[in-house]
Amino acid sequence: MTVDAVLSQCAMVRETGPGKFIARCPCHDDRSPSLAIRECDDGRVLLHCFAGCETEDVLAALGLSFPDVMPERIGEDQSYKPLRQRFDARQVLAILDHEAMVTAIIAADFLEHKELDEETWQRLVRAVNRINSARAQAAPLKFKNWQGSQQPASITAQRKEAA
């Protein structure tokens, strides 16, 4: 089945890019389009409802099933090439901003010689890990070896290093 066959069953279809469309989701009362539709080079048609409807429910509402949008693979390699997950830049920046603020607050407390409890140290480690994860996603090759090798083994090790 082609993307055109899927689009023909949708309302308020609008092209957002080459092979990418948005339409009203048939599973809920959609005032504005929330169903993303994408045609892949290998024949797959991907669907995602930003309101949270399950893909299987969307397909059923369109009178389709997964085999209709996922063509059978031919040859030895029966798997599909995984799609790279993309992140909304605003969300990533908001997370980085928040985690940087957490790190700055804990650092300020440390510099003022305030005692940091176990929960605070764990929160600092989580903030650093989230920042490193975002950096690795932004430039995977640059931070590939850095991320795993620079992290202290435990909270106790971090305390000893900080003392």
C-alpha positions as CSV (number, residue, x, y, z in Angstrom):
1,M,0.0,0.0,0.0
2,T,1.3,3.5,-0.8
3,V,1.1,6.6,1.3
4,D,-1.5,7.9,-1.2
5,A,-3.9,5.1,-0.2
6,V,-3.6,6.0,3.5
7,L,-3.9,9.8,2.8
8,S,-7.1,9.2,0.7
9,Q,-8.8,7.9,3.9
10,C,-7.7,10.9,6.0
11,A,-9.2,14.4,6.5
12,M,-7.5,17.8,6.4
13,V,-4.3,16.4,4.8
14,R,-1.4,18.8,4.5
15,E,2.1,18.1,3.2
16,T,4.8,19.2,5.6
17,G,7.8,18.0,3.6
18,P,8.8,15.5,1.0
19,G,7.0,12.3,1.9
20,K,5.7,13.8,5.1
21,F,2.1,14.7,5.9
22,I,-0.1,15.7,8.7
23,A,-3.9,15.0,8.9
24,R,-6.7,14.7,11.4
25,C,-6.6,11.6,13.5
26,P,-9.7,9.4,13.0
27,C,-9.5,8.0,16.5
28,H,-10.5,11.2,18.4
29,D,-12.2,14.5,17.9
30,D,-9.4,16.3,16.2
31,R,-9.9,20.0,15.7
32,S,-6.5,20.5,14.1
33,P,-4.4,17.8,12.5
34,S,-2.4,15.7,14.9
35,L,-1.6,12.6,12.9
36,A,1.8,12.6,11.3
37,I,2.2,10.3,8.2
38,R,5.5,9.5,6.6
39,E,6.5,7.5,3.6
40,C,9.8,5.7,3.9
41,D,12.1,4.8,1.0
42,D,11.6,1.1,1.7
43,G,7.8,1.3,1.2
44,R,6.8,1.6,4.9
45,V,4.2,4.1,5.9
46,L,4.7,5.4,9.4
47,L,1.9,6.9,11.5
48,H,2.1,8.9,14.8
49,C,-0.7,10.6,16.6
50,F,0.6,13.5,18.7
51,A,-2.5,13.3,20.9
52,G,-1.4,9.8,22.0
53,C,-3.6,7.5,20.0
54,E,-2.1,4.0,19.6
55,T,-1.0,3.3,16.0
56,E,-3.0,0.1,15.9
57,D,-6.2,2.0,16.8
58,V,-5.4,4.6,14.1
59,L,-4.9,1.9,11.5
60,A,-8.2,0.2,12.6
61,A,-10.1,3.5,12.3
62,L,-8.7,3.8,8.7
63,G,-9.7,0.2,8.0
64,L,-6.0,-0.9,7.8
65,S,-3.6,-3.1,9.7
66,F,0.1,-3.2,10.2
67,P,0.7,-5.5,7.2
68,D,-0.9,-2.9,5.0
69,V,1.7,-0.2,5.9
70,M,4.6,-2.5,6.5
71,P,5.4,-4.4,3.2
72,E,6.9,-7.8,3.4
73,R,10.7,-7.9,3.2
74,I,12.3,-9.9,0.5
75,G,15.7,-11.5,0.8
76,E,17.9,-12.6,3.7
77,D,17.7,-9.4,5.6
78,Q,14.1,-9.4,7.0
79,S,14.6,-6.4,9.2
80,Y,13.9,-2.7,8.5
81,K,16.6,-0.1,8.9
82,P,15.9,1.7,12.2
83,L,15.0,5.3,12.0
84,R,17.1,7.8,13.9
85,Q,15.1,9.3,16.7
86,R,14.8,13.0,16.4
87,F,14.5,15.4,19.3
88,D,12.7,18.7,19.4
89,A,15.4,21.3,19.9
90,R,13.3,23.4,22.3
91,Q,12.7,20.4,24.5
92,V,16.4,19.5,24.5
93,L,17.4,23.1,25.3
94,A,14.8,23.3,28.1
95,I,16.2,20.1,29.7
96,L,19.8,21.3,29.3
97,D,18.8,24.6,30.9
98,H,17.1,22.9,33.8
99,E,20.0,20.4,34.4
100,A,22.6,23.1,34.2
101,M,20.6,25.1,36.8
102,V,20.5,22.1,39.1
103,T,24.3,21.6,38.7
104,A,24.9,25.3,39.4
105,I,22.8,25.3,42.6
106,I,24.5,22.2,43.9
107,A,27.9,23.6,43.0
108,A,27.1,26.9,44.8
109,D,26.1,24.9,47.9
110,F,29.3,22.9,47.7
111,L,31.4,26.0,47.4
112,E,29.7,27.5,50.4
113,H,30.8,24.3,52.3
114,K,27.2,23.2,52.9
115,E,26.9,19.5,53.6
116,L,25.4,17.7,50.6
117,D,23.3,14.6,51.4
118,E,23.1,11.4,49.4
119,E,20.0,12.5,47.6
120,T,21.7,15.7,46.4
121,W,24.7,13.8,45.2
122,Q,22.5,11.4,43.3
123,R,20.6,14.3,41.7
124,L,23.9,15.9,40.6
125,V,25.0,12.6,39.0
126,R,21.6,12.4,37.2
127,A,21.9,16.0,36.0
128,V,25.5,15.4,34.7
129,N,24.4,12.1,33.0
130,R,21.4,13.9,31.3
131,I,23.7,16.7,30.1
132,N,26.2,14.1,28.8
133,S,23.4,12.1,27.1
134,A,22.2,15.2,25.3
135,R,25.7,16.1,24.2
136,A,26.2,12.5,22.9
137,Q,22.9,12.7,21.0
138,A,24.0,16.0,19.4
139,A,27.4,14.8,18.3
140,P,27.6,11.0,18.8
141,L,31.0,10.5,17.3
142,K,32.6,13.3,19.2
143,F,31.4,12.1,22.6
144,K,31.4,8.3,22.0
145,N,34.4,7.5,24.1
146,W,34.2,10.5,26.4
147,Q,30.8,9.7,28.0
148,G,31.6,6.3,29.4
149,S,35.2,6.8,30.4
150,Q,34.9,10.0,32.4
151,Q,32.2,9.1,34.8
152,P,33.3,8.3,38.3
153,A,32.4,4.8,39.5
154,S,30.1,5.8,42.4
155,I,28.8,8.6,44.5
156,T,31.4,7.8,47.1
157,A,34.2,8.2,44.5
158,Q,32.8,11.6,43.6
159,R,32.7,12.7,47.2
160,K,36.4,11.6,47.7
161,E,37.3,13.5,44.5
162,A,35.5,16.6,45.7
163,A,37.1,16.6,49.2
